[in-house]
Amino acid sequence: MTPLTFSAPSYALLQATTQCWKCAKATPVTTVWVPSFVDNEGVEEPDDEPEIGGTAILGYIKALDLGTAAHIQAAAPWLKPERSETANATYWANHCEVCGAIQGDHFVRGVDGPFFPHDQAGVDAFQVIAGRGPLSAQASASQSGWMDLVAKRLA
């Protein structure tokens, strides 16, 4: 079992639409946003400090607590675990609803991807689905100034 070393007090699902790289059809994509987090990955010695961060989106999610996983499966069935040969890892990846191709985290979270808005209007375009309590995961976090705009939107 994969250890859940990443925790957040709450979460929200951000949904957008992108064009599939394979079939060129429009497809929904989802990312997990957190208001703050503690990442204990790599904390092995008593003097090791966890990474503590503010607003972030998760990427390369290898494992989730059961409640969060069930919520994602219900709200965003296209976001599911699968092996990516490009990333050489199995993680919760977005999939095209038309052809089933993985829409990789590098693409959807990258500078030209749907989860890198350049202004408030871009943030306002997201559909936001409230989470159901705290989150535990094995994942990486990406932080950027636009993520604070989501917090303001949820306030």
N, C-alpha and C positions, 0 to 999 in steps of 0.2 A: 504494500500500500504506500502511495506517495504521501510524504508528510505535508501537512498544511501549515506552512511557515509564515504565510501572509495573512494579516487580519485587518479588517476595517469595521468601524462601528455601524455603518450602513452602506447602501449602494443604490444605484439607479441604473437602468438600462437605457442607453441612448440608441435610437434607431434612425437610420438614414437609408438612402437608396444610392446604388452605384451601378455602373455598367459592367457586366461580367466581361472579364478579359478573354474568355473562351468563346462564348456565343453572342456577345455584344447586346444581350437583352438586359433590361433594367431588373435589378434584384435587390431585396432588402438586405441590410447588414446591421449588426448590433455590436455594441461594445459595452463593457461594464465600467461605470464611473464610480469613484469613491471620493468622499469628502476629506478623508485622511487615512493614513495606514501605518502599520508597523510591519516591517519585513525582517523576520528572524533567520532568513536563509544565510548560512555562513557563520552563524553565532554558535561557536563550539566551545570556546574557552570562557572562564568567568569574566575576563576583562573585555571580551568582545561586545560591541554595542550593536543593537539592531538598527536598521535604517528606519527613520521616522520621517514621514512625508505628509504633505498636504494633498490638495485635489490631484487626482490622477485617473488615468484609464488603464485597465489591465490588458496585458498582451501575453501571448504564448501561455495561456492558462492550461496547465497540465492536470490539475485536479481542483475540485470545488467541494464545499460542504454539501450535504444532501439537500437541504432546503433551498439553497441558491441554485443548485443544479436543476432541481425540479421546477423552480420558477422560470429559469431560462428556457427549459424545454417546452414549457407551456406558452411563454410569451414570444419566443424567437426560435422555433424549431429548426431553422436553418443554421443556428449556431450550435455545433455539436462536435464531440471529439472525433478526430480523424488524423491519420498519419499524413504528414506533408513531407514529400521527398525533398522539396526545395529547402525547407527548414530543418530537415533531418530530425524531426521530432513529431510526437503525437500531442496535439493540443486542441482546445475548443476553437474551431475555425468556422468562419462564415462559409456557407455553401450557396451557390447559385440555385434559386428555386426552379429554374428552367432546365439547366443541363447538369446540375450537381457539382460543378467544378468548385474547388476550394478558392475562396477569395482571401488570400493570405493576409495575416496580420501586418506584415511589412507594407503591403499595399494599402489596406484600409486605414491604417494609422499613420501613414506617411504624409509628407508635405502636400502632395497632390491628391490625397485620399479623402474620403468623406468625413473622417474623424480628425481633420485638421482645419477647422474653419478659420477664416482670416478676420472675422468681425462678429459683432453681436448678431447680425442678421443670420450668419451661418449657424450660430449656436441656437438661435430661435427656430431654425428650420428642423432641428432634431425633434423627434417624438421622444418624450421622456416618460419612462415607466418606473414608478417608485419600486424600490426593492422591498423585501420582506424581512427586515431585521439585519443583524450583523452578517458579515461575510468572512469565511475562512477559505484560503486557496493556496495553491502552489502556482505562482504566476510572477510576471515581471510588471513593473509599473512605469508608465511614461507620464512625465509632468510637463505642462506648458501653461502659459498665462491664460489661454482661452478656457481652461478647465475651471478657473475661478468664476467665469461668467455663468457656468452651469449652476454653481453654488448659489449665486445671486438669483438666478431664475427659480431655483427651488425654495428660496427663503420665503 
